[in-house]
């Protein structure tokens, strides 16, 4: 085979390949769709919860960021920097012990500590609101240390598109 014939053969093969690709529908086969119904969409609350971590935990009567919480909040900050159009709310929660007023104030301090961490990590503070639920929304019901530990938390929730807060 001479060079010209070889070039024509390559060109013909390329045309056949391209034609075959163009003729193939873009619809995936049913077995290719397995698992997509439950796929997590990037930039959603489900993404934050499932892939980053949306909550951090605190010691009794404390709003100090622990080493474990530090790692989670670093991931949250990176995630928020990747999605600059998203605003979040930080919810502060407490266990059932203490008065309602004490726990509302402690929940606020926890939410505020998380907010300040995220701001220090580079997230625009106008994208972060805080709220305290005190002991009103327990994650786990029970009057024991295991339940109390799960309820002493701050949870980051996606509010929607970031808006400038004044």
C-alpha positions as CSV (number, residue, x, y, z in Angstrom):
1,X,0.0,0.0,0.0
2,X,1.4,3.4,-0.9
3,X,1.3,6.5,1.3
4,X,-1.7,8.1,-0.4
5,X,-3.8,5.0,-0.1
6,X,-2.8,4.6,3.6
7,X,-3.9,8.3,4.2
8,X,-7.2,7.7,2.5
9,X,-7.8,4.6,4.6
10,X,-7.1,6.5,7.8
11,X,-9.4,9.3,6.7
12,X,-12.1,6.8,5.8
13,X,-11.8,5.1,9.2
14,X,-12.0,8.5,10.9
15,X,-15.2,9.4,9.0
16,X,-16.8,6.0,9.8
17,X,-15.9,6.5,13.5
18,X,-17.3,10.0,13.6
19,X,-20.4,9.0,11.8
20,X,-20.9,6.1,14.2
21,X,-20.5,8.5,17.2
22,X,-22.9,11.0,15.8
23,X,-25.5,8.3,15.1
24,X,-25.4,6.9,18.6
25,X,-28.0,8.5,20.9
26,X,-26.8,10.3,24.0
27,X,-29.2,8.5,26.2
28,X,-27.4,6.1,28.5
29,X,-28.3,2.5,28.8
30,X,-30.5,1.6,31.8
31,X,-27.6,-0.2,33.5
32,X,-25.6,3.1,33.2
33,X,-28.3,4.9,35.1
34,X,-28.1,2.7,38.2
35,X,-27.5,4.9,41.3
36,X,-28.2,8.3,39.5
37,X,-31.6,8.6,41.0
38,X,-30.0,9.1,44.4
39,X,-26.9,11.0,43.2
40,X,-25.9,14.0,45.3
41,X,-26.0,17.2,43.3
42,X,-22.9,19.3,44.0
43,X,-23.6,22.6,45.8
44,X,-26.7,21.4,47.6
45,X,-27.5,20.8,51.2
46,X,-27.3,17.1,50.6
47,X,-23.7,17.6,49.2
48,X,-22.7,19.6,52.3
49,X,-24.2,17.0,54.6
50,X,-23.0,13.9,52.8
51,X,-19.7,14.9,51.4
52,X,-18.4,17.6,53.6
53,X,-20.1,17.4,57.0
54,X,-22.7,19.8,58.1
55,X,-22.3,19.6,61.9
56,X,-19.8,20.0,64.6
57,X,-20.1,19.0,68.3
58,X,-19.2,20.8,71.5
59,X,-18.3,19.9,75.1
60,X,-20.8,20.5,77.9
61,X,-21.4,24.3,78.4
62,X,-18.8,25.1,75.8
63,X,-18.6,27.0,72.5
64,X,-14.9,26.2,71.9
65,X,-14.1,24.6,68.5
66,X,-12.5,21.2,69.1
67,X,-9.8,19.6,67.0
68,X,-12.3,17.4,65.3
69,X,-14.7,20.3,64.6
70,X,-11.7,22.3,63.2
71,X,-11.2,19.7,60.5
72,X,-14.9,19.7,59.6
73,X,-15.1,23.5,59.5
74,X,-12.0,23.6,57.2
75,X,-13.9,21.4,54.8
76,X,-17.0,23.6,55.1
77,X,-14.9,26.7,54.4
78,X,-13.4,25.1,51.2
79,X,-16.8,24.0,50.1
80,X,-18.3,27.5,50.6
81,X,-15.4,29.0,48.7
82,X,-16.2,26.6,45.9
83,X,-19.8,27.8,45.8
84,X,-19.6,31.6,46.3
85,X,-23.3,32.0,45.3
86,X,-24.6,30.0,48.4
87,X,-25.5,31.5,51.7
88,X,-25.8,29.4,54.9
89,X,-27.3,29.5,58.3
90,X,-25.5,28.2,61.3
91,X,-27.9,26.7,63.9
92,X,-26.7,26.5,67.5
93,X,-28.1,23.6,69.6
94,X,-27.7,22.4,73.2
95,X,-28.7,19.4,75.3
96,X,-31.7,19.4,77.6
97,X,-29.8,20.4,80.7
98,X,-29.9,24.1,81.8
99,X,-32.6,26.7,81.6
100,X,-34.1,27.8,78.3
101,X,-32.4,31.2,78.5
102,X,-29.0,29.7,79.3
103,X,-29.3,27.2,76.4
104,X,-30.4,29.9,73.9
105,X,-27.4,32.0,74.8
106,X,-25.1,29.0,74.6
107,X,-26.5,27.9,71.2
108,X,-25.9,31.4,69.9
109,X,-22.3,31.3,71.1
110,X,-21.8,28.0,69.3
111,X,-23.3,29.3,66.1
112,X,-21.3,32.5,66.3
113,X,-18.0,30.5,66.9
114,X,-18.6,28.5,63.8
115,X,-19.5,31.7,61.8
116,X,-16.3,33.4,63.0
117,X,-14.2,30.4,62.1
118,X,-15.6,30.3,58.5
119,X,-15.1,34.1,58.2
120,X,-11.5,33.7,59.4
121,X,-11.1,31.0,56.7
122,X,-12.1,33.4,54.0
123,X,-15.8,33.1,53.6
124,X,-17.7,36.4,53.2
125,X,-19.6,37.0,56.5
126,X,-22.6,38.4,54.6
127,X,-23.2,34.9,53.4
128,X,-23.6,33.5,56.9
129,X,-26.5,34.0,59.3
130,X,-26.8,32.5,62.8
131,X,-29.7,31.3,64.9
132,X,-29.9,29.5,68.2
133,X,-32.5,26.8,69.0
134,X,-31.1,26.1,72.4
135,X,-32.5,22.9,73.6
136,X,-35.7,23.1,71.6
137,X,-34.7,20.8,68.6
138,X,-32.8,17.8,70.0
139,X,-31.2,15.5,67.5
140,X,-31.4,12.6,69.8
141,X,-34.1,12.2,72.6
142,X,-32.8,10.9,75.8
143,X,-31.4,11.9,79.2
144,X,-28.0,10.3,79.0
145,X,-24.5,11.3,77.9
146,X,-24.8,9.7,74.5
147,X,-27.9,11.7,73.7
148,X,-26.6,14.9,75.2
149,X,-23.4,14.7,73.2
150,X,-25.3,14.5,69.9
151,X,-27.4,17.5,70.9
152,X,-24.5,19.8,71.7
153,X,-23.9,20.9,68.1
154,X,-23.8,23.6,65.5
155,X,-25.4,22.6,62.1
156,X,-24.7,24.4,58.8
157,X,-27.7,24.6,56.6
158,X,-27.9,25.9,53.0
159,X,-30.3,28.9,52.8
160,X,-30.0,29.5,49.0
161,X,-28.3,32.0,46.8
162,X,-26.0,34.4,48.6
163,X,-27.5,37.9,49.0
164,X,-25.7,40.9,50.3
165,X,-26.7,41.4,53.9
166,X,-26.2,44.8,55.4
